[in-house]
């Protein structure tokens, strides 16, 4: 323990201070004795007082020497002698900084605890939201399944309602019951006569459509035309400077078994010559050697494209069926048979059979050309 204590002591400064103190003491004593024997006086003092002054000065020199040696040999002594106030100020600053850091640390710990609690709460909310999401997805799947079932049921009910309506409706609205045309310059008598013929045509078509569907006697079914609209129509035809068409359409549904009247509405418009007799209405290239469809399907497609073409050219289709004309079965199957015998590329042409005006109908002959 003692040896360890000795190892921690800085021997050189201590030894230096002892030797220098001894030397200065001896020197001061010698000077004081010498000057005392000579009875030297300084500053007018008595020799005895001069000897004491020299002794005091010697002590002061010893103290200064000790301080100088210690300061020269030890950084700690220099710091203790000359930098103590600065050390105290630094110590104070460090203590203040330490207290501030401790306060900040406490605040950070509190914030960390709050954040940890908030994180735990957020984790709980996330788990809850995940559970809610699973429940909502399950409910969504159930609702989608129920919706599919309801749609299927709705489709079935719509089909049944449509079937019931089609069975009960003897005459639907917007059925074309007849049409005629008047050239420009027609007289009132000619117009009235033409309208009477149109009314007879309407009656025959109505009776033909509802016969077998209505239990009422056919002669008891009233067919009504609006007299005011008819008068207005006659005036428009008389004042027109071009050919006019007149169409008779069913205004509303006529239900079988009910006592009601068939209401007919008339409409008119400009009748323009769209295709002349013998004019190609529609043509289409067909390569029989590379055909991917049957002749019957090919002609069906051709007639569908023909309908789109003539409607685009201004021909009025029937409002209910959207048809622009009819091709009798004999002509159609004759064309199918002819097309089935063709093995090379041909052009299928629809040739107007008579003049075709805006109101139609489109009557054609099907011709195959090389």
TAHU-V104093 format. One record per pair of residues at least 4 apart in sequence whose C-alpha atoms are under 7 Angstrom apart, sorted by the first residue. I is the first residue (numbers start at 1). GAP is how many residues later the second one is. D is the distance in whole Angstrom. If there is no record, write none. Layout:
BEGIN
{{I,GAP,D} {I,GAP,D}}
END
This chain:
BEGIN
{{1,4,6} {2,4,6} {3,4,6} {4,4,7} {5,4,7} {11,4,6} {12,4,6} {13,4,6} {13,57,6} {13,60,6} {14,4,6} {15,4,6} {16,4,6} {17,4,6} {17,49,6} {17,52,7} {18,4,6} {19,4,6} {20,4,6} {21,4,6} {21,41,6} {22,4,6} {23,4,6} {24,4,6} {24,34,7} {24,38,6} {25,4,6} {25,33,7} {26,4,6} {27,4,6} {28,4,6} {28,26,7} {28,27,6} {28,30,5} {29,4,6} {30,4,6} {31,4,6} {32,4,6} {32,19,5} {32,22,6} {32,23,7} {33,4,6} {34,4,6} {35,4,6} {35,5,5} {36,4,6} {36,11,6} {36,15,6} {39,8,5} {40,7,6} {41,4,5} {41,5,6} {41,6,5} {41,9,6} {42,8,6} {45,4,6} {45,5,6} {46,4,6} {47,4,6} {48,4,7} {49,4,6} {50,4,6} {51,4,6} {52,4,6} {53,4,6} {54,4,6} {55,4,6} {56,4,6} {57,4,6} {58,4,6} {59,4,6} {60,4,6} {61,4,6} {62,4,6} {63,4,6} {64,4,6} {65,4,6} {66,4,6} {67,4,6} {68,4,6} {69,4,6} {70,4,6} {70,7,6} {71,4,7} {71,6,5} {71,7,5} {74,4,7} {75,4,6} {76,4,6} {77,4,6} {78,4,6} {79,4,5} {79,5,6} {80,4,5} {83,4,6} {84,4,6} {85,4,6} {86,4,6} {87,4,6} {88,4,6} {89,4,6} {90,4,6} {91,4,6} {92,4,6} {93,4,6} {94,4,6} {95,4,6} {96,4,6} {97,4,6} {98,4,6} {99,4,6} {100,4,6} {101,4,6} {102,4,6} {103,4,6} {104,4,6} {105,4,6} {106,4,6} {107,4,6} {108,4,6} {109,4,6} {110,4,6} {111,4,6} {112,4,6} {113,4,6} {114,4,6} {115,4,6} {116,4,6} {117,4,6} {118,4,6} {119,4,6} {120,4,6} {121,4,6} {122,4,6} {123,4,6} {124,4,6} {125,4,6} {126,4,6} {127,4,6} {128,4,6} {129,4,6} {130,4,6} {131,4,6} {132,4,6} {133,4,6} {134,4,6} {135,4,6} {136,4,6} {137,4,6} {138,4,6} {139,4,6} {140,4,6} {141,4,6} {142,4,6} {143,4,6} {144,4,6} {145,4,6} {146,4,6} {147,4,6} {148,4,6} {149,4,6} {150,4,6} {151,4,6} {152,4,6} {153,4,6} {154,4,6} {155,4,6} {156,4,6} {157,4,6} {158,4,6} {159,4,6} {160,4,6} {161,4,6} {162,4,6} {163,4,6} {164,4,6} {165,4,6} {168,87,6} {168,88,6} {169,84,7} {169,85,6} {169,86,4} {169,87,6} {170,40,5} {170,43,6} {170,44,7} {170,84,6} {170,85,5} {170,86,5} {171,38,7} {171,39,7} {171,82,6} {171,83,5} {171,84,7} {172,80,6} {172,81,4} {172,82,6} {173,77,5} {173,78,5} {173,79,4} {173,80,5} {174,75,5} {174,76,5} {174,77,6} {174,145,6} {174,146,5} {175,74,5} {175,75,5} {175,144,7} {175,145,6} {176,72,6} {176,73,5} {176,74,7} {176,142,6} {177,25,5} {177,28,6} {177,71,6} {177,72,6} {177,73,7} {178,20,6} {178,23,6} {178,24,6} {178,69,6} {178,70,5} {179,19,7} {179,67,6} {179,68,4} {179,69,6} {180,18,7} {180,65,6} {180,66,5} {180,67,7} {181,63,6} {181,64,4} {181,65,6} {182,4,7} {182,61,6} {182,62,5} {182,63,6} {183,59,7} {183,60,4} {183,61,6} {184,56,7} {184,57,5} {184,58,5} {184,59,5} {186,4,6} {186,5,7} {186,52,7} {187,4,6} {187,51,7} {188,4,6} {188,50,7} {189,4,6} {190,4,6} {191,4,6} {191,43,7} {192,4,6} {193,4,6} {194,4,6} {195,4,6} {196,4,6} {197,4,6} {198,4,6} {199,4,6} {200,4,6} {201,4,6} {202,4,6} {203,4,6} {204,4,6} {205,4,6} {206,4,6} {207,4,6} {207,11,7} {210,4,6} {213,43,6} {214,42,5} {214,43,6} {215,42,6} {216,4,7} {216,41,7} {221,40,6} {222,39,5} {222,40,6} {223,38,6} {223,39,5} {223,40,6} {224,38,6} {224,39,5} {224,40,6} {225,38,6} {225,39,5} {225,40,6} {226,4,6} {227,4,6} {228,4,6} {229,4,6} {230,4,6} {231,4,6} {232,4,6} {233,4,6} {234,4,6} {235,4,6} {236,4,6} {237,7,7} {242,28,7} {243,27,6} {243,28,5} {244,24,7} {244,25,5} {244,26,5} {244,27,5} {245,23,5} {245,24,6} {245,25,6} {245,26,5} {245,114,7} {246,20,7} {246,21,6} {246,22,4} {247,19,6} {247,20,5} {247,21,6} {248,16,6} {248,17,6} {248,18,5} {248,19,7} {249,15,6} {249,16,5} {249,17,6} {250,13,6} {250,14,5} {250,15,6} {251,12,6} {251,13,5} {251,14,6} {252,11,7} {254,8,6} {271,86,6} {271,87,5} {271,88,7} {272,85,5} {272,86,5} {273,83,6} {273,84,4} {273,85,7} {274,82,6} {274,83,5} {274,84,6} {275,4,6} {275,6,7} {275,77,7} {275,80,6} {275,81,5} {275,82,7} {276,76,7} {276,78,7} {276,79,4} {276,80,6} {277,75,5} {277,76,6} {277,77,4} {277,78,5} {278,73,6} {278,74,5} {278,75,6} {278,76,7} {279,72,6} {279,73,5} {280,69,7} {280,70,6} {280,71,4} {280,72,6} {281,69,5} {281,70,6} {281,71,6} {282,24,6} {282,67,6} {282,68,5} {283,64,7} {283,65,6} {283,66,4} {283,67,6} {284,63,6} {284,64,5} {284,65,7} {285,61,6} {285,62,4} {285,63,6} {286,59,6} {286,60,5} {286,61,6} {286,62,7} {287,4,6} {287,57,6} {287,58,4} {287,59,6} {288,54,6} {288,55,5} {288,56,5} {288,57,6} {289,54,5} {289,55,6} {289,56,7} {293,4,6} {293,5,6} {294,4,6} {295,4,6} {295,41,6} {295,44,6} {295,45,6} {296,4,6} {296,40,6} {297,4,6} {298,4,6} {299,4,6} {300,4,6} {301,4,6} {302,4,6} {303,4,6} {304,4,6} {305,4,6} {306,4,6} {307,4,6} {307,17,7} {308,4,6} {309,4,6} {310,4,6} {310,5,6} {311,4,5} {311,5,6} {311,6,7} {314,44,6} {315,43,5} {315,44,6} {315,45,6} {316,8,7} {316,42,6} {316,43,5} {316,44,7} {317,5,5} {317,6,5} {317,7,5} {318,4,5} {318,5,5} {318,6,6} {324,36,7} {324,37,6} {324,38,6} {325,36,5} {325,37,5} {325,38,6} {327,4,7} {327,5,6} {328,4,6} {329,4,6} {330,4,6} {331,4,6} {332,4,6} {333,4,6} {334,4,6} {335,4,6} {335,31,7} {336,4,6} {337,4,7} {338,4,7} {345,25,7} {346,22,6} {346,23,5} {346,24,5} {347,21,6} {347,22,5} {347,23,6} {348,19,6} {348,20,5} {348,21,7} {349,17,6} {349,18,5} {349,19,6} {350,14,6} {350,15,6} {350,16,5} {350,17,6} {351,13,5} {351,14,5} {351,15,6} {352,11,6} {352,12,5} {352,13,7} {353,10,5} {353,11,5} {353,12,6} {356,4,6} {356,5,7} {356,6,6}}
END
